[in-house]
Amino acid sequence: EASARLFEEETASIMAGLKRRALLGSARLNKIKGISCQPIEGAMYAFPSIDLPSRFAAHCKSNGQEPDEAWCITLMEKTGIVGVPGSGFGQKSGTWHVR
């Protein structure tokens, strides 16, 4: 049927656009110093690792705050971008992530 063909064409076009934007998103994240990200797959969520200086991490810990939490708060205050600290999801000790 014509409507089924049109549906398949539109769906394929939408999925191709989402994939293109996902790859662009992870590529752009990887260009930022101190951030590394695997290619985004599936949903449009990125899970970048952030490289935080040990002094910053120690300072945060001494104030009872996870370093990635402090980083996310600063990111939001300075840019309006909201990130969720990976420490709330359980991560390998000494690593920091943002969702």
C-alpha distances in whole Angstrom, upper triangle without the diagonal:
4,6,5,6,9,10,11,13,14,16,17,19,20,21,23,25,26,27,29,31,32,33,35,36,38,39,41,42,44,46,48,51,51,48,46,42,40,36,34,31,29,30,32,35,38,41,43,47,50,53,56,59,62,64,61,60,64,64,61,62,66,64,62,59,56,56,52,53,55,53,50,52,54,50,49,52,52,49,47,45,44,44,45,48,47,50,49,47,49,50,52,55,56,53,51,47,45,42
4,5,5,6,9,10,11,12,14,15,16,18,20,21,23,24,26,27,29,30,32,33,35,36,38,39,41,42,44,46,49,50,46,44,41,39,35,33,31,28,29,30,34,37,40,42,46,49,52,55,58,61,63,60,59,63,63,60,61,65,63,61,58,55,55,51,51,54,51,48,51,52,48,47,50,50,47,45,43,43,43,44,47,46,50,49,46,49,49,52,55,56,52,50,46,44,41
4,5,5,6,9,10,10,12,14,15,16,18,20,21,22,24,26,27,28,30,32,33,35,36,37,39,41,42,44,48,48,44,43,39,37,34,31,29,26,27,28,31,34,38,40,44,46,50,52,56,58,60,57,56,60,60,57,59,62,60,58,55,53,52,49,49,51,49,46,48,49,46,44,48,48,44,42,40,40,40,41,44,44,47,46,44,46,47,49,53,53,50,48,44,42,38
4,5,5,6,9,10,10,12,14,15,16,18,20,21,22,24,26,27,28,30,31,33,34,36,37,39,41,43,46,46,43,41,37,35,31,29,26,24,25,26,30,33,36,38,42,45,48,51,54,56,59,56,55,58,59,56,57,60,59,57,54,51,51,47,47,50,48,45,47,48,45,44,47,47,43,42,39,39,39,40,43,42,45,44,41,44,44,47,50,51,48,46,42,40,37
4,5,5,6,9,10,11,12,14,15,16,18,20,21,22,24,26,27,29,30,32,33,35,36,38,39,41,45,45,42,40,36,34,30,28,26,24,25,26,30,32,35,38,41,44,47,50,54,56,58,55,54,58,59,56,57,61,59,57,54,51,51,47,47,50,47,45,47,48,45,44,47,47,43,41,39,39,39,40,43,42,46,44,42,45,45,47,50,51,47,46,42,40,37
4,5,5,6,8,10,10,12,14,15,17,18,20,21,23,24,26,27,29,31,32,33,35,36,38,40,43,44,40,39,35,33,30,27,25,23,24,25,28,31,34,37,40,43,46,49,52,55,57,54,53,57,57,54,56,59,58,56,52,50,49,45,46,48,46,43,45,46,42,41,45,44,41,39,37,37,37,38,41,41,44,43,41,44,44,46,50,50,46,44,41,38,35
4,5,5,6,8,10,11,12,14,15,16,18,20,21,22,24,26,27,29,30,31,33,35,36,38,42,42,38,37,33,31,28,25,23,20,21,22,26,28,32,34,38,40,44,46,50,52,54,52,51,54,55,52,53,56,55,53,49,47,46,43,43,45,43,40,42,44,40,39,42,42,39,37,35,34,35,35,38,38,41,40,38,41,41,44,47,47,44,42,38,36,32
4,6,5,6,8,10,10,12,14,15,16,18,20,21,22,24,26,27,28,30,32,33,35,37,40,41,37,35,31,29,25,23,21,19,20,21,25,27,30,33,36,39,42,45,49,51,53,50,49,53,54,51,52,55,54,52,49,46,46,42,42,45,42,40,42,43,40,39,42,42,39,37,35,34,34,35,38,37,40,39,37,40,40,42,45,46,42,40,37,35,32
4,5,5,6,9,10,11,12,14,15,16,18,20,21,23,24,26,27,29,30,32,33,35,39,40,36,34,31,29,25,23,21,19,20,21,25,27,30,32,36,39,42,45,48,51,53,50,49,53,54,51,52,56,54,53,49,46,46,42,42,45,42,39,42,43,39,38,42,41,38,36,34,34,34,35,38,37,41,40,38,41,40,43,46,46,42,41,37,35,32
4,5,5,6,9,10,11,12,14,15,17,18,20,21,23,25,26,27,29,31,32,34,37,38,34,33,29,28,24,22,20,18,18,19,23,25,29,31,34,37,40,43,46,49,51,48,47,51,51,48,50,53,52,50,47,44,43,40,40,42,40,37,39,40,36,36,39,38,35,33,31,31,31,33,36,35,39,38,36,39,39,41,44,45,41,39,35,33,30
4,5,5,6,9,10,11,12,14,15,16,18,20,21,23,24,26,27,29,31,32,36,36,32,31,27,25,22,19,17,15,15,16,20,23,26,28,32,34,38,40,44,46,49,46,45,49,49,46,47,51,49,48,44,42,41,37,38,40,38,35,37,38,35,34,37,37,34,32,29,29,29,30,33,33,36,35,33,36,36,38,41,42,38,36,32,30,27
4,6,5,6,9,10,10,12,14,15,16,18,20,21,22,24,26,27,29,31,34,35,31,29,26,24,20,18,16,14,16,16,20,22,25,27,31,34,37,40,43,46,48,45,44,48,49,46,47,51,50,48,45,42,41,37,38,40,38,35,38,38,35,35,38,37,34,33,30,30,30,31,33,33,36,36,33,36,35,37,41,41,37,36,32,30,27
4,6,5,6,9,10,11,12,14,16,17,18,20,21,22,24,26,27,29,33,34,30,29,25,24,20,18,17,16,16,16,20,22,25,27,31,33,36,39,42,45,47,44,44,48,48,45,47,50,49,48,44,41,40,37,37,39,36,34,36,37,33,33,36,35,32,31,28,29,29,30,33,33,36,36,34,37,36,38,41,41,37,35,32,30,27
4,5,5,6,9,10,11,12,14,15,16,19,20,21,23,25,26,28,31,32,28,27,23,22,19,16,15,13,13,13,17,19,23,25,28,31,34,36,40,43,45,42,41,45,45,42,44,47,46,44,41,38,37,34,34,36,34,31,33,34,30,30,33,33,29,28,25,25,26,27,30,30,33,33,31,34,33,36,39,39,35,33,29,27,24
4,5,5,6,9,10,10,12,14,15,17,18,20,21,23,25,26,30,30,26,25,21,19,16,13,11,10,11,11,15,17,20,22,26,29,32,35,38,41,43,40,39,43,44,41,42,46,45,43,39,37,36,32,33,35,32,30,33,33,30,30,33,33,29,28,25,25,25,26,28,28,31,31,29,31,31,33,36,36,33,31,27,25,22
4,5,5,6,9,10,11,12,14,16,16,18,20,21,23,25,28,29,26,24,20,19,15,13,12,12,13,13,16,18,21,23,26,28,31,34,38,40,43,40,40,43,44,41,43,46,45,44,40,38,36,33,34,36,33,30,33,34,30,30,34,33,29,28,26,26,26,27,29,29,32,32,30,33,32,34,37,37,33,31,27,26,23
4,5,5,6,9,10,11,12,15,15,16,18,20,21,23,27,28,24,23,20,19,15,13,13,13,13,12,15,17,20,21,25,27,30,33,36,39,41,38,38,42,42,40,41,45,44,42,39,36,35,31,32,34,31,28,31,31,27,27,31,30,26,25,23,23,23,25,28,28,31,31,30,32,31,33,36,36,32,30,26,24,22
4,5,5,6,9,10,10,12,14,15,16,18,20,22,25,26,22,21,17,16,13,10,10,9,9,8,11,13,17,18,22,24,28,30,34,36,39,36,35,39,39,37,38,42,40,39,35,33,32,28,29,31,28,25,28,29,25,25,28,28,24,23,20,21,20,22,24,24,28,28,26,29,28,30,33,33,29,27,23,21,18
4,5,5,6,9,10,11,12,14,15,17,19,21,24,24,21,19,15,14,10,8,8,8,9,9,12,13,16,17,21,23,26,29,33,35,38,35,35,38,39,37,38,41,41,39,36,33,31,28,29,31,28,26,29,29,26,26,30,29,25,25,22,22,21,23,25,24,28,28,26,28,27,29,32,32,28,26,22,21,18
4,6,5,6,9,10,11,12,14,16,17,19,23,24,20,19,16,15,11,10,11,12,13,11,14,14,17,18,21,23,26,29,33,35,38,35,35,39,39,37,39,42,41,40,36,33,32,28,30,31,28,26,29,29,25,26,29,28,24,24,21,22,22,24,26,25,29,30,28,30,29,30,33,32,29,27,23,22,20
4,5,5,6,9,10,10,12,14,15,17,21,22,18,17,14,14,11,9,11,12,11,9,11,12,15,16,20,21,24,27,30,33,35,32,32,36,36,34,36,39,38,37,33,31,29,25,27,28,25,23,26,26,22,22,26,24,21,21,18,19,18,21,23,23,27,27,26,28,27,29,31,31,27,24,21,19,17
4,5,5,6,9,10,11,13,15,16,19,20,16,15,11,11,7,5,7,9,9,6,8,8,12,13,17,19,22,25,28,31,33,30,30,34,34,32,33,37,36,35,31,28,27,23,24,26,23,21,24,25,21,22,25,24,21,21,17,18,17,18,20,20,24,24,22,25,23,25,28,27,24,22,18,16,14
4,5,5,6,9,10,11,13,15,18,19,15,13,11,10,6,6,8,11,12,10,11,10,13,13,16,19,21,24,28,30,33,30,30,34,35,33,34,38,37,36,32,29,27,24,26,27,24,23,26,26,22,23,27,25,22,23,19,20,19,21,22,21,25,26,24,26,24,25,28,27,24,22,19,18,16
4,6,5,6,9,10,11,13,17,18,15,14,11,12,9,9,12,14,14,11,12,11,14,14,17,18,21,24,27,30,32,30,30,33,34,32,34,37,36,36,32,29,27,24,26,27,23,22,25,24,21,22,25,23,20,21,17,19,18,21,22,22,26,27,26,27,26,27,29,28,24,22,19,18,17
4,5,5,6,9,10,11,15,16,12,12,9,10,8,8,11,13,12,9,10,8,11,11,14,15,18,21,24,27,29,27,27,30,31,29,31,34,33,32,28,26,24,20,22,23,20,18,21,21,17,18,21,20,17,17,14,15,14,17,18,19,22,23,22,24,23,24,26,25,22,19,16,14,13
4,5,5,6,9,10,13,14,10,8,6,7,5,6,10,13,13,10,10,7,9,8,11,13,16,19,22,25,27,25,25,29,29,27,29,32,32,31,27,24,22,19,21,22,19,18,21,21,18,19,23,21,19,19,16,16,15,17,18,17,21,22,21,22,20,21,24,23,19,17,14,13,12
4,5,5,7,9,12,14,11,9,8,9,8,9,13,16,16,13,13,11,13,11,13,15,17,20,23,26,28,26,26,30,31,29,31,34,34,33,30,27,24,21,24,24,21,20,23,23,19,21,24,22,20,21,18,19,18,20,21,20,24,25,24,25,23,24,26,24,21,19,17,16,16
4,5,5,7,11,12,10,10,9,11,10,11,15,18,17,14,14,11,13,11,14,14,16,19,22,25,27,24,25,29,29,27,30,33,32,32,28,25,23,20,22,22,19,18,21,20,16,18,21,19,16,18,15,17,16,19,20,20,23,25,24,26,24,25,26,24,21,19,16,15,15
4,5,6,9,10,6,7,7,9,10,11,14,17,16,13,12,9,10,8,10,10,13,15,18,22,23,21,21,25,26,24,26,29,29,28,25,22,19,16,18,19,15,15,18,17,14,16,19,17,15,16,13,15,13,15,16,16,19,21,21,22,20,21,23,21,17,15,13,11,12
4,5,8,8,6,5,6,9,10,12,15,18,18,16,15,11,11,8,10,10,12,15,18,21,23,21,21,25,26,25,27,30,30,29,26,23,20,18,20,21,17,17,21,20,17,19,22,20,18,20,17,18,16,18,18,18,21,23,22,23,20,21,22,20,17,15,13,13,15
4,6,9,8,8,10,12,13,15,18,22,21,18,17,14,15,12,13,12,13,16,18,22,23,22,23,26,27,26,28,31,31,31,27,25,22,19,22,22,18,18,21,20,17,20,22,19,17,20,17,19,18,20,20,20,23,26,25,26,23,24,25,22,19,18,16,16,17
4,6,6,8,10,13,15,16,20,23,22,19,17,14,14,11,11,10,11,13,15,19,20,18,19,23,23,22,25,27,27,27,24,22,18,16,19,18,15,15,18,16,13,17,18,16,15,17,15,17,15,18,18,18,21,23,24,24,22,22,23,20,17,15,14,14,16
4,6,8,12,15,17,18,22,25,25,22,20,16,16,12,11,9,9,11,12,16,17,16,17,20,21,21,23,25,26,26,23,21,17,16,19,18,14,16,18,16,14,18,19,17,16,19,17,19,17,19,18,19,21,24,24,24,21,21,21,18,16,14,14,15,17
4,7,10,14,16,18,21,24,24,21,19,15,14,10,8,6,5,7,9,13,15,13,14,17,18,18,20,22,23,23,20,17,14,13,16,15,12,14,17,15,14,17,19,17,17,19,17,18,15,17,15,16,17,20,21,21,18,18,18,15,12,11,11,12,15
4,7,10,13,14,18,21,20,18,15,11,10,6,6,5,6,9,12,15,18,16,16,19,20,19,21,24,24,24,20,17,14,12,15,16,12,13,16,15,13,16,19,17,16,18,15,16,13,15,14,14,16,19,19,19,16,16,17,15,12,10,9,10,12
4,7,10,12,15,18,18,16,14,10,9,5,5,7,8,12,15,17,20,18,18,21,23,21,23,26,26,26,23,19,17,14,17,18,15,16,19,19,16,19,22,20,19,21,17,17,15,16,15,14,17,19,18,18,16,16,17,15,12,11,9,10,12
4,6,8,11,14,15,13,11,7,6,4,6,9,11,15,18,20,23,21,20,24,25,23,25,28,28,27,24,20,18,15,18,20,16,16,20,20,17,19,22,21,20,20,17,17,14,15,15,13,16,18,17,18,15,16,18,17,13,12,10,10,11
4,6,9,12,13,12,11,8,7,7,9,12,15,18,21,23,26,24,23,27,28,26,27,31,31,30,26,23,21,18,21,23,20,19,23,23,20,22,26,25,23,23,20,19,16,17,17,15,18,20,18,18,16,17,19,19,15,14,12,12,12
4,6,10,11,10,10,8,9,10,12,15,18,21,24,27,29,27,26,30,31,29,30,34,34,33,29,26,24,21,23,25,22,21,25,25,22,23,27,26,23,24,20,20,18,18,19,17,21,22,20,21,19,20,23,22,19,18,15,14,14
4,7,8,7,7,6,8,10,13,16,19,22,26,28,30,28,27,31,32,29,30,34,33,32,28,25,24,20,22,24,21,20,23,24,21,22,25,25,22,22,18,18,16,16,18,16,20,21,19,20,19,20,23,23,19,18,15,13,12
4,6,7,8,8,10,13,16,19,22,25,29,31,33,31,30,33,34,32,33,36,36,34,31,27,26,23,25,27,25,23,26,27,24,25,28,28,25,25,21,20,18,18,20,18,22,22,19,21,20,22,25,25,22,20,17,16,14
4,7,8,10,12,15,18,22,25,28,31,33,36,33,32,35,36,33,34,38,37,35,32,28,28,24,25,28,26,24,27,28,25,25,29,29,26,25,22,20,19,19,20,19,22,22,19,22,21,23,27,27,24,22,19,17,14
4,6,9,11,14,18,21,24,27,30,32,34,32,30,34,34,31,32,36,35,33,29,27,26,22,23,26,24,21,24,26,23,22,26,26,23,22,19,17,16,16,18,17,21,20,18,21,21,23,26,27,23,21,18,16,12
4,7,10,13,16,19,22,25,28,30,33,30,29,32,33,30,31,35,33,32,28,25,25,21,21,24,21,19,22,23,20,19,23,23,20,19,15,15,14,14,17,17,20,20,18,21,21,23,26,26,22,20,16,14,11
4,7,10,13,15,19,21,25,27,29,26,25,29,29,26,27,31,30,28,25,22,21,17,18,21,18,16,19,20,17,17,21,21,19,17,14,12,11,11,13,13,17,16,15,17,17,20,22,22,19,16,13,10,7
4,6,10,12,16,18,22,24,26,23,22,26,27,24,25,29,28,27,23,20,19,15,17,19,16,14,18,19,15,16,20,20,18,17,13,12,10,11,12,11,15,16,14,17,15,18,20,20,16,14,10,8,6
4,7,10,13,15,19,21,23,21,19,23,24,21,22,26,25,24,20,17,16,12,14,17,14,13,17,18,15,17,20,20,18,18,14,13,10,10,10,8,12,13,12,13,12,14,16,16,12,10,7,6,5
4,6,10,12,16,18,21,18,17,21,22,20,21,25,24,23,20,16,15,11,14,16,13,12,16,16,14,16,19,19,17,18,14,13,10,11,10,9,13,15,14,15,12,14,16,15,11,9,6,6,7
4,7,9,13,15,18,16,14,18,19,17,18,22,22,21,18,14,12,10,13,14,12,12,16,16,14,17,20,19,19,19,16,15,12,12,10,9,11,14,13,13,11,11,13,11,8,6,4,7,9
4,6,10,12,14,12,12,15,16,15,16,20,20,19,16,13,10,8,11,12,9,10,14,13,12,15,18,17,17,18,15,15,12,12,10,10,12,15,15,15,12,13,13,11,8,6,6,7,11
4,7,9,12,10,10,13,15,14,16,19,19,19,17,14,10,10,13,13,11,13,16,15,14,18,19,18,19,21,18,18,15,16,13,13,14,17,18,17,14,13,13,10,8,7,9,11,14
4,6,8,7,7,10,11,11,13,15,16,16,14,11,8,8,12,11,9,12,14,13,13,17,18,17,18,20,18,18,15,16,13,13,13,17,18,17,15,14,13,10,9,8,10,12,16
4,5,5,6,9,10,11,12,14,16,17,15,13,10,11,14,13,11,15,16,15,16,19,20,19,21,23,21,21,19,19,16,17,16,20,21,20,18,17,15,11,11,11,14,16,19
4,5,5,6,8,10,10,12,14,15,14,12,10,12,15,14,13,17,18,17,18,22,22,22,23,25,24,23,21,20,17,17,16,20,21,19,17,16,13,9,11,11,15,17,21
4,5,5,6,9,10,10,12,14,13,13,10,13,15,13,13,17,18,16,18,21,21,21,23,25,24,24,22,22,19,19,18,21,23,22,20,19,16,13,14,14,17,19,23
4,5,5,6,9,10,11,12,11,10,7,10,12,9,10,13,14,13,15,18,17,17,20,21,21,20,18,18,15,17,15,19,21,20,18,18,15,12,13,12,15,16,20
4,5,5,6,9,10,11,9,8,5,8,10,9,10,13,14,14,16,18,19,19,21,22,21,20,18,17,14,14,13,16,18,17,15,14,12,9,10,10,13,15,18
4,5,5,6,9,10,10,9,8,12,13,12,13,16,17,17,19,21,21,22,24,26,24,23,21,20,17,17,15,18,20,19,17,16,13,11,13,13,16,18,22
4,6,5,6,9,9,10,8,12,13,10,12,15,15,14,17,20,19,20,22,24,23,22,20,20,17,18,16,19,21,20,19,19,16,14,15,15,18,19,22
4,5,5,6,5,6,5,9,9,7,10,12,12,12,15,17,17,18,21,21,21,19,17,17,13,15,13,15,18,17,17,17,15,13,14,13,15,16,19
4,5,5,5,6,7,11,11,10,12,15,15,16,18,20,20,22,24,24,23,22,19,18,14,15,12,15,17,16,16,16,13,11,13,13,16,17,20
4,5,8,9,10,14,14,12,15,18,17,17,20,22,22,23,26,26,26,24,22,21,18,19,16,18,21,20,19,19,16,15,17,17,19,21,24
4,6,9,10,13,12,10,14,16,14,15,18,20,19,21,23,24,24,22,21,19,17,18,16,17,20,20,20,21,18,17,18,17,19,20,23
4,7,9,12,11,10,14,15,14,16,19,20,20,22,24,24,23,21,19,18,15,16,13,14,17,17,17,18,16,15,17,16,18,19,21
4,6,9,7,7,10,11,11,13,15,16,17,19,21,21,20,18,16,14,11,13,10,12,15,15,15,17,14,14,14,13,14,15,17
4,6,5,6,9,10,11,13,14,16,17,19,20,20,19,16,14,12,8,10,7,9,12,12,12,13,11,10,11,9,11,12,15
4,5,5,6,9,10,11,12,14,15,16,18,19,17,15,13,12,9,10,9,11,14,14,13,13,12,10,10,7,10,11,14
4,5,5,6,9,10,10,12,14,15,16,16,14,12,9,9,5,7,7,9,12,12,11,13,12,10,9,6,7,7,10
4,5,5,6,9,10,11,12,14,15,15,13,11,9,8,5,8,7,9,12,13,13,15,14,13,12,9,9,9,11
4,5,5,6,9,10,11,12,14,14,14,12,11,11,9,12,11,12,16,16,16,18,16,15,14,11,12,11,14
4,5,5,6,9,10,11,12,13,11,11,9,10,8,11,11,13,16,17,16,17,17,14,13,10,10,9,12
4,5,5,6,9,10,10,10,9,7,6,7,6,10,11,12,14,16,16,18,18,16,14,11,10,7,10
4,5,5,6,9,10,10,9,8,8,9,9,13,13,14,17,19,19,21,20,19,17,14,13,11,13
4,5,5,6,8,9,10,10,10,12,12,15,16,17,20,21,21,22,22,20,18,15,14,13,15
4,6,5,6,7,6,7,8,10,11,14,16,17,19,21,20,22,22,20,18,14,13,11,12
4,6,5,4,5,5,7,10,12,15,17,17,19,22,22,24,24,23,20,17,15,12,13
4,6,6,8,9,11,14,15,18,19,20,22,24,24,27,26,24,23,19,18,15,17
4,6,8,10,12,15,16,20,21,22,24,26,25,27,27,25,23,19,18,16,17
4,5,9,11,14,16,19,21,22,24,26,25,27,28,26,23,20,18,15,16
4,6,10,13,15,18,21,21,22,25,25,27,28,26,24,20,18,15,15
4,7,10,13,15,18,18,20,22,22,24,25,24,21,17,15,11,11
4,7,10,13,15,15,16,19,19,22,23,22,19,16,13,10,9
4,6,9,12,12,13,16,16,19,19,19,16,12,9,6,6
4,6,9,8,10,12,13,16,17,17,14,11,8,5,5
4,5,6,8,10,10,13,14,13,11,8,6,5,6
4,5,5,7,7,10,11,12,9,7,5,5,6
4,5,5,6,9,9,10,9,7,7,8,10
4,6,8,12,12,14,12,11,10,10,10
4,6,10,12,14,12,11,10,10,10
4,7,9,11,10,10,10,12,12
4,6,8,7,8,8,11,12
4,6,6,8,10,13,15
4,6,8,11,14,17
4,7,10,14,17
4,7,11,13
4,7,10
4,7
4
